[in-house]
């Protein structure tokens, strides 16, 4: 009986801290609600597109050669956009990787015109994504946004977001980041998983 009580106690403690951590990661959104925030960037991974990487016959201008969003992925992208809209946060701009799954995710958010940004293109094939020129240019973009108003939304890929932050995200999930005064990219929150 005592062993059972210890197991239950450990489960409750870990559940509480897990929920507490998620609550803390979402709390920043409450503070930004209804505002015109300065310096905040949402690094959003494209919604669910089953598979890994891209087919050998991948062509950037032909979505039929790429992994694409599933029906669930499309619904998830719309839900993420709706969740952001409910926060009434001013959006500075929405930018996306040129990959079809990222571009469609960004469009389905329905948060404004989507600008394509080649620096957000997938780095899946790169051996050192953290030091790749695209990563450096996106880092610089986040640093330059530090004094700008409105939420900048950058829709991209798992590898790219990990290269910038050292944190992994699920399909359709995002990290809210800001550059500190020394230019370091700091994760200040997450968007909920769809």
N, C-alpha and C positions, 0 to 999 in steps of 0.2 A: 504493500500500500504506500509506503514512504517513497519508493522509487517512482511510482505513478504520480505522486504529488510533485516530486521534483521535476519530472518530465513536463507536467502541466504548467508548473511555474515557469520553466524555461521557455515553453511555447508562448505563454502569455507575455513574458518580458520581450522576447524577440519580435512578437507580433506588434507589441506596443511601439518598440523602437523603430520597426520598419514603417509602421503607419505614421509615426512622429516624423521620421526623416522625409517621407513623401509629403506630409503636411507642410513641413518647412520649405521643401522645394517648390510647392505650389503657392506658399504664402506671398512670395514676391509679386505674383500676379494680382493679388488683392491690393497691394500697395500701388501697383501701376494702373489699376482699373480707373477708367475715365480720365486718363492723363495723357500728356504729350511728353513721354519720357525722353531723357537725354542719354545717348550712348548705348542703349540696349539693342542687342542683336539676337534674333532667334535662329539658331542653326537647326534646321528641320530636316530629318531624313525623309526621303520619299516614302509614300505609303506602300502597303504590301504589294510586292511584285515577286511571286514565287520563283525560286531558283537562286543561283549564285553566279555572280559575274555576268558575262554576256556570251552569246553563241559565237562560234568562230567566224561566222559570216556577218558579224556586226557591221552595220553602216549607220553613221550618225544621222543621216537624212532619211532613213527608212525604218520606221517604227516596227515593221513586220520582222526585222532582223534582230530585235532587241527583246529583253525581258520587259514586260509591260505590267501595268497595274491589273490586279484581279478585280472582280466585281466588288469584293470586300474592301480592297485597297481604295477603290473609287469612293465608296461610302465613307471609309475612314478619313480620307482627305477632306471630304465635305464636312464631316463632323469636327475635324480639327479647326477648319475655317470658322465654323459656327461657334465653337468654343472661344476662339480668339475674338470674334465679333461681339460676343456677349460681354467681354471685358471692356469694350468701348475704348480701346487704346489706339491712339493715332498711329497709323502705319506710314512710315517714311517711304518704303518701297519694298516690293517683292521681287527677288531675283532667283534664278534657277539655273541649275546645270542644264546643258543642252540635251542630255539623255531624255528619252521620251517619258520614262516613268517619273522622273523628277519634274519635268516640264508640266506633265498632266497633273501631278500632285499640286504644284503651285497654282495652276489655273483653277483647279477644283476648290482650292481654299476660298476663292471668290473674294479676295481682299484687295484687288486692284490689278492694274496692268502688270504683266509679268515681263521682266527684262531678263534676257538670257545672258549668262555670265560664264564664259569658258573656264574660268578659274575654279568653278564649282563642279566641273566635269569629274567623273569617277577616276580615282587613283588606284583602283583595284589591282591593276597590273604592275604598279610601281613598287620597287623593293624598299624605298625609303620615303614614304609619303610625308613624314613629318618635316623633311628637309627639301621637299619638292618645291619648285618655283611657284606652282599654283597655291600651295599652302602658305608660302611666304606672302603672296599677294593678297590672299584672303585675310591673313592676319593683319596686314597693313590696312586693309579696308576696314576691319573692325576697329583698329586703333584710330583711324581717321574719323570714324563715326562717333568717337567718344564725346565730342562737343556738339554733335548734331542732334536735333530733336526728332522724335518719332521712332517707332520700332522698325528696324531693318530686318526683313525676313529673308534668309538665305536657304534655299531648298537644295539639298545635295544628297550625299551618300555616306554610308556607315564609315568607310575608311577615311574619307576626308574629314568628317567631324571628329573621329578619333585622333587623327593626326594633329588637329588643332588643339584638342582639349585633353586627350588621354582618357576620354570617357566614351563608352559604347552606348548606342541608343537603338531601340527597337524600330521597326518600320512605323512611320508616321509619328514618331516621338521626336521632341526637340529639346535642345539645351538653350537656356537663356544665358547669354554671356555679356560681359562688358570688359573693356580694357581698363586696367588700373592706371595710375599716374605714371608708372614706369613702362607701360605698354604691354604688360602681361595680360593674357586673356584669362579671365576669371569666370568660372561657372557660378551663376547666382541662383539658378532654378531650373526646373524642367517643365515641359508641358506634359499633360497626362498622356498615357498610352491610349491609343484609340481602342 
